[in-house]
Amino acid sequence: MTKEFQKTCNAVPLRAGEAFKDNIPVAIPAVKRKQDITEIVDRPFTINVDGVSFPALEGENVLSALLASDIRQLMKSDYGTLSGAYCGMGVCHCCLLHIDGKHKQRACQTIVRPGMRIQTQRNMVLEQEEKHDR
């Protein structure tokens, strides 16, 4: 914003999270988002990861529950190498897991549920090749 424009309209540049009242910056209250934000509630339950029970909290995603339980190696590539999550927001697809019988579920985008069954380090391509080689 140019200084000339500021003088003309008596404006002050906005910073993130600010609005103005009488040309004085005031904080904008937090907006409740409904589509992609789930409130984490202190109600623990267990999830099953590779046959072992681990704690989780209502509202958190699978990735955060796994990381809190120190589970870092999540998936196996088509070449058999293990990897963990990269972006944590659903873009990179590095956290694909077998969740409740469904392959290729993003751990960072899936909210945990009581009794959820999660399998890490699985790869359908490798498993099919191994079956075929037998």
JOZIQUI-V623833 format. One record per helix or strand of 2 or more residues. SS is the DSSP state (2 for helix, 1 for strand). FROM is the first residue (numbers start at 1). TO is the last residue. Records with the same first field share a line. If there is no record, write none. Layout:
# JOZIQUI-V623833
SS = FROM-TO + FROM-TO
This chain:
# JOZIQUI-V623833
2 = 3-9 + 62-68 + 107-109 + 124-133
1 = 18-21 + 24-27 + 41-49 + 52-58 + 75-76 + 82-83 + 96-99 + 102-106 + 117-119
